Amino acid sequence: MRDVHATIGIMVLCANALAAGWGAVAWLRGEPSVWFWYLLRVAQVTVVAQVALGLWLLISGNQPQDELHYLYGVAILGVTLVSEGMRVGAAQRELDEVDDVEALEPAEQGALARRVVMREMGVMTIGTLLIVTLALRAGASAGGFGV
């Protein structure tokens, strides 16, 4: 089971790195990307699967080589959840600047939607970058990613 945990750990790292890279390029270009959201959701699923398997290993008596491994695993899940909350807050801040969205012209509504998506992409991209760094450290604290 440890080998599966290590393999999923590599998937967490790769999926979040891909989402972070895609999101960063799209954000820097100022172009909303539908693919970013697909990549992000895949990355989030890998995080949940990794944490669930890690908890199962812990319950079954398997201990990591380094106690910090627990901290990194929980931090990765925490960053995932906090990023989602911040995404909602970022969108709300953009919407709070408008009195009545429905009173806006269609072009203005489109521009508002674009600003909301770009702000959300920025928040989630930073979250995935944090997850990549935490996943690297978690892998190192577990003795490496050797499968």
N, C-alpha and C positions, 0 to 999 in steps of 0.2 A: 504493500500500500504506500510505503514511503516513495517508491519509484513513481507511482501515479501522482502523488503530491508534488514531487519535483517536476514532473512533466507539465502538470497544470500550472505550476509556478512559472515555468518558461512561457507557457501560453499567456499568463497574466502579463508578464513582462512584454512579450511581443505584441499582444493585442493593444495594450495601453500605449506602447511606443508608436505603433502604427496610427492609432487614433490621435495621439498628441501631435505627431508629425503632420498628419493630414489637416488637423484643426489649425495648427500654427500657420501652415502655408495658406489655407483658405482665409484665415483671419487677417494675415498680413496683406493678402491681395484684396481684402474687403469683399470677398465673394462668399455668400452663404453656400453651404455644401450639404446636400441631402446625405451623401455617402458618409460624412463625418458622423452623423447620428446613428447610422447603421453600425459603423465601426465602434462607436462609443458603447452602444448597447451590447455588442458582442464582448467588448472588454469588461463591461460591468458583470456580465454573466460569468465570465471566467473568474472574476474576483469573488463572487458569491460561491461558486463551486469550490474554489480554493479554500476559502474560510470554512465552509461546511466540511470539507474533507479534513482540514486541519483540526477542527473540533472533534470529528470522529476519531482521528488518530490520538488526540489527547485523551479522550474518554476511554479509548481502548488500551491506554497505558504507554503509548509511544511518546517518548520525550525528545525534543530537539537537543542538539549539542549545546546550544546557547540559549539561556533564558530570555534574552532580548528578542528571540524569534517570535515569541508571543506578542510582544509589543508591536513589532512591525506588522504582523498579521492583522491585529486589531486596528492599527493605524490605517492600513490600506482600506479596510472596510469603512472606517470612520471618514476618511477622505472622500470615498465614493458617496457616502450619505450626505456629508456636509456640502459637497460640490452640488449635489442635486438641490439642496435647500437654497444655496447661494444663487443657483441658476434661476430659481423661481423668484427670489428677491431682486435679482438684476432685471428680470423682465418687468416686474412690478414697478420698479423705480422708473423705467422708461415709460411705462403706461401712466404713471402718476403725473408726468409732465403734460399730459393731454387732458383737457376738461371733458370732452365728449368725443370718443373715437368714432362713433357713427356719424357725427356731424362733419367729419373730415371728408375731403374729396377723395375719390378712389386712389389717386396718385399719392396723396398724403398718407392714406392708410397703408399703402404698399411700402412707402418709405419708413413708416413707423414699424411695420412688421419686420422689415429688413434690419432696422436698428435693434429690435428686440432679439432677433436671431443672432446677430453678430455679437451682441453683448453676452448672450447665453453661450455661444461657441467659445468666446474668450474665457469665460469662467470654467467651462468644462475642459477646455484644453489645458489650462493651468492645473486642474485637478488630475488629469491623466499624467501630466509631467511629474507631479508629486508622487503619484502611484508608481511610476517607473522607478523613481529614486528609492522609494520604500521597498519595492519588490527586489531591486538589486541588493539592497542591504539585508532583506529577509533571506534571500538566497545565500548570501555570504555568511550570515549568522547560522545558517543550517549546515554549513560545511561545503557550500558551493552548489551549483546546479547539476552536478554530475548525476546522471540517471543510470 
